[in-house]
Structure formats: C-alpha cells, structure tokens
Amino acid sequence: MHLPPIRLTFVTSLCLFAGVSAQDALWIANRTSGDVMQISPLGEVLQTLPQAVTMRTIHRAPDGKLWVAGSATVPILHPDGSPFGAAGFSLGSSYAIAFDRSGHAWVSGGTGVEEFDANGTTLNTYPLSFSAPLGIAIDADGNKWICHRAGPPGSVTRIDGMTGAISNHPMPSTSLILPTRCCADFRGLGMPSHVWVVGDNRGAGELIELDASGTVLNTYVLAPGGAFGSVIADVDPATLAVQFVWVGDFRTGDLWRVDAATGAAISVTVATDVLGLTIDGFRNVWATARTNTELRRIDVQGFLEAFATIGAGAGGPAASGWETATTVDPLGDFDGDAVPNIFEIQGRSSPFDACSTPAASLSVEGAAAVGGPTALQILATGQMFLAFGLTRNASPLTIPGIACTFDLDPTTLIVTADAGFGTQLIPFVIPNAAILVGNPLLVQGAHVTATPTFTNVNGWLFF
C-alpha cells in the first residue's frame, strides 16, 4: 500500500494511543444452512451461529436485538447474537418484520400482522381480509404498509399509525405484479413518506409509487420481463431526503437505481440473482445473492466494492436497521452516541456505531480489488493517528481517559500513521499482488481532542 505523505512510525509507537465497542455490522439469515451470520462493513464473516428454526429473514431492532422471521416461532437474539427469547406469532408463519418508533415489532405473514413489544410480548393482532400478507414497512408517520401477493392487480394494506384503522389500496388495474416487498422513504423532517412497491408474476418489472394516503402516484416499468423481489430507499446526506430507490431482480441479478424524483433509472448486473437489499451506516447498498452465496457491497454508481461469502439459502435482505434509523426514527439515536441518526447521515458517519460520529470516523471509498484505486475517508475535528493491522483483538483494550476501545490486535499491527488535523480523503492504489487476495487490512484511528476517542474500525478485505 502506498499512502500519501503522512508521517509514519513503527508499531512500537502504539503507546501514542493512550469504552464503547463497535456496533456497525450486518446480519444475514441462511435458510438452507440454518444459521445467521454477522458481517463487518469490510465483508468479513465475524460470526456464524446455528439456529433451530426455519428462517427467512433477520431484522435489527432499535435496541440492537435481532429478530428472525420464517416460522410461527420468532427467535429474538441479543445484539451479539446470543439467545434472548422468542415471540410466538399467532397468525401462521412469519414472513417479515418492521419496527416502529417505540421499538415495537410488527410481524407480517400467515393471515395478518401481529404487534409485539421489544421483548416479544404480544400486544395486538391484526387479521387481514386480503390474503398473503408478505413484506411490511413503516413510514415516517408510523403507518404500517403490508404487501399482498395476490391478484393481479395486487394491493397493499395500510394500518393507520394513530388509530389502527385498516384500509386496502389496490395497484393500478393494468398492473401485473403480485406485491411482495415495499419500503417507505424519508423526505425530510416532518414530511410524509412515499411508499414503493415491487412484486413478481408474469415478469412485469414494475416499481409502483404511492403517497402516504395510499394513492398511486407513478408506475415505472423498469424492465419488461423483470421479477423484482427487493426494494429500499436511501437518504442523500446533502439534502437529507431520499435520492434513489434501489430495486433488485431475483431472476437476472440486475440492480436498478431509480431517481426518486423523476423515475430515471439505470441498471447494473451484480449477481445471478438479487433476493434482498439493505443499506449500511455509510450508505453502501448490500445485495443478497443466493445463488452466488454472497452478500455484495455496491457503491452509489453500482460498482462492486466488497463481498462476503455467506451460507446457503439466504433469501432476504441483510439486517442493518437503516429504515428504523432514517424513515421511522430520524431523531432517535440508534447507537447511543448522543448524535441523532439523521445528523450522523448528514455528517457521513454511521448511525449504527457509537465510535463513528461526525467528529471522528473512518470509512472506505472504492473497491477492495487488488490493483485498483481506493481511499480512506477520515472525519476529524482534531488530530488523527491511524493504526493499520491484520486482525481484531479478542479482548479490546480500554484506555483510561479515551472513549471507545482499541479493537485491533497489537501483535498484528503493521504500521501507525500521524494523519494530521481535520477531515480529509486519502486516496491510494492497492498493490496488484495476488498474495493480498482474501486477506483483510484493518484501520482504526485515535482522535486527539479535548475529549479523545478511538474511532470505529474499517478497512479492506482484498479480492
């Protein structure tokens, strides 16, 4: 690796770095292999944890707990993946889960929707008169939206966030899709969401946009012959509103980026199939590719940046908490670092990692491909020291007087660097060396200010 002219010292100077642990990770449920996996932002598989139930998807609650849908028993895991308990879904087999601003879980599937508190105690059931309630989303006003795989034309049900009143809203009479997934976008504080619906059947290739009352605004035919099974909306840090809606095709592996204002769309083939989409704390899109058994990180232009090899049978999106941290509760504090979620996104830090804030954070721009360009983005208001290493420390180091922990293994550090003062982007080219493939390079910073802190861990898993 060739860094720009910053001052380097050998690892013996680790004492320059004189606590909260990092939380930014994705979780994926693998139906065939029967496990859930924790994936780092680099694409490292951090944990593989077998489960004893049929799984379809995994979802991250505002308190960090993990809920696993796929059967009548919904396992609930602690944020570290250890067992917490279970919720009993009384309406059949659970399909998907969304969380409201209070941290309640809304589980869809079977014959309707059931509401649980944060610990899995049932609060309300909502049997629905329309069949096959599958995907579920919650909008900025707390309304719940449920996709029905029936028709065509299909429909979505709306459960009012204030009154609980239930209404059903059909797709256009000419629509061919059977709705399976929907998402609600964020359009600014105090603004109602738009809801975006996709589905399968007859290769319609439609993306349908509704307003907050359920009125159809637009139908975009992205790909005649397309079979869409995943959809998610991002947030532009510059405008603090949705910029793109992303749609995945589970037959062709195409990923569509749709301008939320105009409907203009581009596509890129990222896999043999795309069965789920999520967005991480640094606005990277992750596509679940079941046939490839990979979770693939895609930048805003659609280019592959990283991937993780996952277990067999992953058929849904990875869990990050993106929708909760943006659309549902933008002024909440998902990671507990005293910076509201939406202001973390505005500052380009992660709302899911207490050691990543607009004042001190590390992220990676570009692909981890050997021989290619990449860059390290440093957010800093003071001086930043960097440490580069090969592995994480099994027991992170707590240093009195410095917030967060030092998470790299001191025995595998390669070099430390004085990056100087302030926010900066450090570009470099990864050496074209086959020996790098499959190996990680981790980086963590120590931010020296009146309140010094270690940053989050980031880096590259070379391919």
Long-range contacts (C-beta under 8 A, 24 or more apart in sequence): 1-388, 1-428, 1-430, 1-431, 1-441, 2-428, 2-429, 2-431, 3-417, 3-426, 3-428, 4-426, 4-427, 4-428, 6-417, 6-418, 6-419, 6-420, 6-426, 7-417, 7-418, 8-415, 8-416, 8-417, 8-418, 9-415, 9-416, 9-417, 9-418, 10-415, 10-416, 11-387, 11-410, 11-413, 11-414, 11-415, 11-416, 13-416, 14-387, 14-410, 14-413, 14-416, 16-385, 16-416, 16-446, 17-385, 17-387, 17-399, 17-402, 17-406, 17-416, 17-446, 17-454, 18-399, 18-400, 18-401, 18-402, 18-446, 18-452, 19-396, 19-398, 19-399, 19-402, 19-403, 19-404, 19-405, 19-454, 20-336, 20-337, 20-354, 20-355, 20-403, 20-404, 20-405, 21-354, 21-355, 21-396, 21-404, 21-405, 21-407, 22-353, 22-354, 22-355, 22-356, 22-404, 22-407, 22-456, 22-457, 23-64, 23-79, 23-335, 23-352, 23-353, 23-354, 24-280, 24-281, 24-335, 24-350, 24-352, 24-353, 24-356, 24-456, 25-352, 26-278, 26-280, 26-286, 26-295, 26-318, 26-319, 26-320, 27-58, 27-60, 27-66, 27-81, 27-318, 27-319, 28-58, 28-288, 28-295, 28-310, 28-311, 28-314, 28-318, 28-319, 29-55, 29-56, 29-57, 29-58, 29-68, 29-70, 29-314, 29-316, 30-55, 30-310, 30-311, 30-312, 30-313, 30-314, 31-55, 31-56, 31-70, 31-312, 31-313, 31-314, 31-315, 32-311, 32-312, 32-313, 33-311, 33-312, 33-313, 34-311, 35-311, 36-66, 36-68, 36-77, 36-81, 37-308, 37-310, 37-311, 38-81, 39-295, 39-308, 39-310, 39-318, 40-457, 41-280, 41-281, 41-282, 41-284, 41-297, 41-306, 41-364, 41-458, 42-306, 42-364, 42-368, 42-440, 42-442, 42-458, 42-459, 42-460, 42-461, 43-295, 43-297, 43-306, 43-307, 43-308, 43-368, 43-461, 44-308, 44-440, 44-461, 45-308, 45-309, 45-310, 47-81, 48-311, 49-77, 49-81, 51-75, 54-93, 56-94, 56-95, 56-96, 56-315, 56-316, 57-95, 57-96, 57-97, 57-276, 57-315, 57-316, 57-317, 57-319, 58-316, 58-318, 58-319, 59-96, 59-97, 59-98, 59-99, 59-105, 59-319, 60-319, 60-320, 60-321, 60-324, 61-99, 61-103, 61-105, 61-118, 61-321, 61-324, 62-99, 62-103, 62-118, 62-321, 62-324, 62-329, 62-332, 62-334, 63-103, 63-118, 65-118, 66-319, 67-97, 67-105, 67-107, 69-94, 69-95, 69-96, 69-97, 69-107, 69-109, 70-94, 70-95, 72-110, 74-107, 74-120, 76-119, 76-120, 84-119, 85-119, 85-120, 86-120, 87-116, 87-120, 87-121, 87-122, 88-120, 88-122, 89-114, 90-114, 90-122, 90-125, 91-125, 91-127, 95-133, 95-134, 95-135, 95-136, 96-134, 96-135, 96-136, 96-316, 97-136, 98-136, 98-137, 98-138, 98-144, 98-323, 98-328, 99-138, 99-324, 99-328, 100-138, 100-142, 100-144, 100-161, 100-328, 101-142, 101-328, 101-329, 101-332, 106-136, 106-138, 106-144, 107-136, 108-133, 108-134, 108-135, 108-136, 108-146, 109-133, 109-134, 113-144, 113-146, 113-159, 124-164, 126-159, 126-164, 126-166, 128-157, 128-166, 129-168, 130-155, 130-157, 130-168, 132-178, 133-157, 134-179, 134-180, 134-181, 135-179, 135-180, 135-181, 135-182, 136-182, 137-182, 137-183, 137-184, 137-195, 137-323, 138-184, 138-323, 138-327, 138-328, 139-184, 139-192, 139-193, 139-195, 139-212, 139-327, 139-328, 140-184, 140-186, 140-187, 140-191, 140-192, 140-193, 140-212, 140-327, 140-328, 140-330, 141-192, 141-193, 141-212, 142-328, 143-184, 143-212, 145-182, 145-184, 145-195, 146-182, 147-179, 147-180, 147-181, 147-182, 147-197, 147-199, 148-179, 149-178, 149-179, 149-180, 149-199, 149-200, 150-178, 151-175, 151-177, 151-178, 151-179, 151-201, 152-176, 152-177, 152-178, 152-201, 152-202, 152-204, 154-178, 154-179, 154-199, 155-179, 156-182, 156-195, 156-197, 156-210, 156-214, 158-214, 167-214, 169-210, 169-214, 169-215, 169-216, 171-197, 171-208, 171-216, 172-208, 172-216, 172-219, 175-204, 175-206, 175-208, 175-219, 176-201, 176-202, 176-203, 176-204, 176-206, 177-201, 177-204, 177-206, 177-208, 177-228, 179-208, 180-229, 181-228, 181-229, 181-230, 181-231, 182-231, 183-231, 183-232, 183-233, 183-245, 183-323, 184-233, 184-323, 184-327, 185-233, 185-242, 185-245, 185-260, 185-327, 186-233, 186-235, 186-240, 186-241, 186-242, 186-326, 186-327, 186-330, 186-342, 187-241, 187-242, 188-239, 188-240, 188-241, 189-240, 189-330, 189-331, 189-342, 191-241, 193-327, 194-242, 194-260, 196-231, 196-233, 196-245, 197-231, 198-228, 198-229, 198-230, 198-231, 198-247, 199-228, 199-229, 200-227, 200-228, 200-229, 200-250, 203-227, 205-249, 207-231, 207-245, 207-247, 207-256, 207-258, 218-263, 220-258, 220-263, 220-265, 222-247, 222-256, 222-258, 222-265, 222-267, 223-249, 223-252, 223-254, 223-256, 223-267, 226-251, 226-252, 226-254, 227-251, 227-252, 229-274, 229-275, 229-276, 230-274, 230-275, 230-276, 230-277, 230-287, 230-288, 230-316, 230-317, 231-277, 232-277, 232-278, 232-279, 232-285, 232-317, 232-322, 232-323, 233-260, 233-327, 234-279, 234-283, 234-285, 234-300, 235-283, 235-326, 235-342, 235-345, 237-283, 237-345, 237-346, 237-347, 237-348, 240-342, 240-345, 240-346, 244-300, 246-277, 246-279, 246-285, 247-277, 248-274, 248-275, 248-276, 248-277, 248-287, 249-273, 249-274, 250-274, 250-275, 253-289, 255-285, 255-287, 255-298, 255-302, 257-300, 257-302, 266-302, 267-302, 268-298, 268-302, 268-303, 270-296, 270-298, 270-302, 270-304, 271-296, 275-314, 275-315, 275-316, 276-314, 276-315, 276-316, 276-317, 276-318, 277-317, 278-317, 278-318, 278-319, 278-320, 278-322, 279-320, 279-322, 280-320, 280-322, 280-350, 280-352, 281-320, 281-344, 281-349, 281-350, 281-351, 281-352, 281-353, 281-356, 282-348, 282-350, 282-363, 282-364, 283-345, 283-348, 286-317, 286-318, 286-320, 288-314, 288-315, 288-316, 288-317, 288-318, 290-314, 290-315, 299-365, 299-366, 299-367, 303-367, 304-367, 304-369, 305-364, 305-366, 305-367, 305-368, 306-367, 306-368, 306-460, 306-461, 306-463, 307-463, 308-461, 320-352, 321-351, 321-352, 325-351, 325-352, 347-379, 348-377, 348-379, 349-379, 350-456, 353-456, 354-404, 355-403, 355-404, 355-453, 355-454, 355-455, 355-456, 356-455, 356-456, 359-447, 359-449, 360-384, 360-445, 360-447, 360-449, 360-453, 360-455, 361-455, 361-456, 362-386, 362-443, 362-444, 362-445, 362-455, 362-456, 362-457, 362-458, 363-458, 364-458, 364-459, 364-460, 365-425, 368-430, 368-460, 368-461, 368-462, 368-463, 369-430, 369-462, 369-463, 370-430, 370-431, 370-432, 370-433, 370-434, 370-436, 370-437, 370-462, 370-463, 371-429, 371-430, 371-431, 371-432, 372-429, 372-430, 373-427, 373-428, 373-429, 373-430, 374-427, 374-428, 374-429, 374-430, 374-460, 375-425, 375-426, 375-427, 375-428, 376-425, 376-426, 376-428, 376-443, 376-458, 377-425, 377-426, 378-419, 378-423, 378-424, 378-425, 378-426, 378-445, 379-423, 380-419, 380-421, 380-422, 380-423, 380-424, 380-445, 380-447, 381-422, 381-423, 381-447, 381-449, 382-421, 382-422, 382-447, 382-448, 382-449, 383-418, 383-419, 383-420, 383-421, 383-447, 383-448, 383-449, 384-419, 384-420, 384-421, 384-445, 384-446, 384-447, 384-448, 384-455, 385-416, 385-417, 385-418, 385-419, 385-445, 385-446, 385-448, 386-416, 386-417, 386-418, 386-419, 386-443, 386-444, 386-445, 387-413, 387-415, 387-416, 387-417, 387-443, 387-444, 387-445, 387-446, 388-413, 388-414, 388-415, 388-416, 388-417, 388-441, 388-442, 388-443, 388-459, 389-413, 389-414, 389-441, 389-442, 389-443, 389-444, 390-414, 390-439, 390-440, 390-441, 390-442, 391-440, 391-442, 392-442, 392-457, 399-454, 401-452, 402-446, 402-452, 402-453, 402-454, 403-451, 403-452, 403-453, 403-454, 404-453, 404-454, 404-455, 405-454, 406-444, 406-446, 406-454, 407-444, 407-454, 407-457, 408-442, 408-444, 408-457, 414-441, 419-445, 430-460, 430-462, 436-462, 437-462, 437-463, 438-462, 438-463
